Amino acid sequence: MEVQHGAVLGGNHDDTASEFEGTLSKWTNYILGWKSRFFVLKQGHLLYYKSPDDVRFGCRGAINLVNVNLVPHKLDECRFDLRFCDLFWYLRADSCDERQKWIEVLSSYIVAPNEPPDSTSCNKRWAVREKMEEIGTFKELILKQTLRLVDYFSDQFNVLETFQSLHCNDSKDLVRDLIIRLKENPVDLKEEIMTLIATVDALLSTATECVDEMDERELSWMKNEKSNARKYADRSALYTVGPELAEGQNCLLRDEEFYDAVEYGLERIEEEAELRKRLEDSLVDGIVGCEKESQHPLWSEIQKATEDQVELTCSAMNEDWTLLVDGDNMKMFTRDIVVNGVVVDPLKAVCTVEGVTGREICHYFYCPQFRKDWESTLEQMKVVEKIGDDTMVFHQVYKRVWPAAQRDLLFWSHLWRRETPGTHDVWAVVNKSIDLPQIPANDGKYVRVTLALCLLCVTETRPSVGKLSRDDVTCHLTYCSTVNPGGWVPASAIRALSRKEYPKFLNKFTSYVVEQTKHKEILL
């Protein structure tokens, strides 16, 4: 692990400089185990992200270090825990040295926060460090004073030794010369000895204060450990997986654990979709309700909802929209909206796809026989009713991603086209949830999802001398959706998933269409 100091992180969460950062393993839950996470220390707070690349999406969790209890693990030399009330972070470094670095840095914030509540507390927290600096100063003073005394007594010894070796007739002159030599380098022996004694006393006093401070701190830590041991003595070692660990307002999983579990489940679904063979097409021909679409009971609702969704998709965005993703060929915007405690943030994405037309994009998005190729979370799909060639009613069941409940969706889908003389037609697919008595909502194990969605495409062609090729075609795609997940899901988890999954979905779908059409005739 490489640890960096003073790096400035980008992203929406915080623009301040980080004092310390690096990668640690964090225990998520008993299903996922240890997961690598990127940690950043800023202004006395420890934040963590999935990776350095996800910093711009915001942190997954944060903790104030002032009152945190840091406990190195007794058996695992690379592990240490952070505890605050009922919040536990189990962390693990790659080596003992890295763990020690983290412990030293985090301990300095726990002992001496940047903004202490009062001066008395600050002085007490900094006492040991200041005393250690004083001991270092006293050590240097004692060394200098001892050397001066050694030099003085060495000169005195040399004088006596020289005096003993002199002859009597020359003793007066030589003694006079030696006295003059000693006066040239005078030393106040009494003052030097008193200074040395005072320095040694100060050193011993400071060391005693240091020891007392460490004893007091050790007693405090032991008291906290005993208190925590009594608090959790009657708890079971592990919780069994039951209804309380699944989705709901009484869910025992924290938001970051819920998000980790759902994200891991989605990743596994995608891996299984890539490895498994293509499942047998579950398309079931529905019953044509009427000979003419206009005679169908839902037709007036479909026409009005389609016009509203197309108008909403084409409308300009005001200051209420927030830029969520800013990529090379994609921009995604959102607004924070909560209805009855459930997050229903509308999302709007604008992207450019080279080599395909709007008609081709909408064709692969609308037709049910292609849906399982690009929607990996889909478990079952059924055409409930075929209203017309461009309008169908679908019932879809999605794979369960623990700990969330399994979802289903009942909606009509309409392939829309606007003829524009002198240029290429505008194509769109509009999906909207409905209720049907033969397929009731929230009946059995499924939680019903509701949505309103519009995929609108405008085709642009560049002039070419010969036959139009894929290199001359560009599709400007606008995707606008509002999804209500149905049941209760943590707000932070669903928003974090939206930031990641929607861009991934659009990239996967558009890449699929490009691959399917690259050797086919262009449909305008």
Phi, psi and omega in degrees: 000135179257123181255134183238149179245143171072014180284145179258124183265144175269191176105179186271346189285311186197138180255007180280162182283146177267138179278335184200142181204158180170180183253130176228159172269132181240133178286122182266298177196182186283351176273314186265335179071217183279135177229141180287130180225152181260120184252143181226133178256119182222122171050045178080008178240138176256119181245154177222150181229166178294320180201167177301331180289339182267007181298323183291344180274352182102155184282157178269341180189155180211153181215137176278127188276355188300312185249021182279145176260113181263121185234109172293141181288141184284330184257319180272112185288348181256358188252148171211154185241147172245126184231135175211112185054240180261014179262126181233128172243117177259116187239152182216128177269172180281339182208169179295320181296319179294321176299318181296322177299314180296318181297318180297315182292312181294323180297324179296328178281327177291320181283320186224084178293159183294325182233081183290157183292327179205167185291326180297314178298319180298315181297321180293320182290328181271359189302311185297316181297317180294319180296323178295321177295321179296320179299319177298321178294315179298323179299317179295320179296316180298320180297314180295316182293323178295319179296321178296319179292321178298316179298320181296311181291332176295318177296318179298319180295320179296323179296312181296319180295321179291320181298320181292334183270358184278153170278157185297319185292338181256003189294323184295312182294320185287324177296321178297320179294323180290323178296319178298320181297319180292326179291337179291333178235071184288143176227126176276096187298320181296316181294319181296318181293318179297320179295319179296318179297318180295320180295317179296319178299317179296321179297315180295321179295316179296317178298321178297317178298321178299313181297317179298318180296318179293322177297317179297319180292321179296319178296321178297317179296317179297322178296316178297319180297318179294321179296317178294323180296319178293324184295322186251014184294325186268002182279150176287156181294320182222151171269139175281150180286115180216193182298332182290344178265358179267183185296145178148168182290341178263015181298133181279346180286139174287166184302317183290328177290320178299315180296316180300318182294315180295317181296319179296319179297320178295320179296321179293323178298318180295320179296318179295323180294326179286326185275324185286159174286159181296126183290157179298135183301125182265018179295126178241124180297128178273181179265129177289120186290318183217158178292327179242139180299322185296341180271355182285142181301332182271354191296317180297320177295319180296316180297313182294315180296323179296315178298318180295316181292321178295318179296318178296320181293324181277346184289153179284153181265138179263193185288350179289340181275141180244134178290121184259317181226132179232090181258186182295315182235019180214138172231135180232136182236158180209164172227141180276113179225131178235127180239118180054039178081003181249135180285124177229048183298123173288145181236142178223123182239141177233125180214165180240132181238121180273142172089004178224164179252165178296324178296320180292319178301311182292327179299312181286335178283327185273316188292128185291335183291345179258353194294321181289345179289327185243352179248093189287341182275358183281128178258313178223150177215137180219135172277106182288319182207138176255099182287324179193183180294335182247012182214127178219159174250126184244148167236120183237139175245132184256152179297143180283136175242104182297140008266007179290151176286160179286140185249153168225166187214130177239120186204158169261150181231130185233126175271116190247145181218134175242120179282131180233102182302140178085352178212183183281150180293153175266130181245150178205155171237126180243127176241139179210138182291149175222172175242132176231137183295331182284344176230078184293153180280148175053039179256111182094222188270355185265145171255127186280125174267142174240147182209162168223122192220143175219127174247108186245134185230136175238129183263136176237132178239142178263145181300139179223150182288312182261218180290142180296130180245172179298331180292343182263004187243137176221140178245127175261112189252135174235124183241121182231127183212150171228120185238131173254115185292351177091284180275179180281129176225140179305134184300316182295324181291315183290327178288321177295321178294321179297318180301326184268316191282324182295311175299322179296319180297313181295319178296318180294316182293313181295323177295323178297316180295318178300317181293321183287332187256355190295336180249014182250167177293147181284130177254116181256000000 
